């Protein structure tokens, strides 16, 4: 996106494609511990 508004709109559309489990797996793979 080339504008700030367009960037936020794209993020808003994309963020809904990630489930909580996918996010948790991402952070676990990056070495962050949930404890």
N, C-alpha and C positions, 0 to 999 in steps of 0.2 A: 504494500500500500504506500501511497505517496503523501497521504495527509494524515494528521493525527486522528481525525474523526473516522477515516477509513480504516486505520489501524485498530482502533478500539472496536469498531464494528466487526472486523475480521476476527479479532480475539474473542469477541462475544459469540460468534458462530462456532468457532473451533473449540472453545473450552467445553462445550456441551458434549463433545465426542469422547472425552476422557472420563472414564468411570473412576470412582474412588479407589477401586482395586488397582487400576493401572497407575494411578498417582502414587499409591503406597509402594507398589513394586518399583517404580522409578526411584523413589527416595531410598528404598532398601538397597537397590543395586548401586546407588551412588555412595553407600556406606553410612547413611544416617540410620540410627537405631531408634525404633519407636518407643523405647522405654524411657 
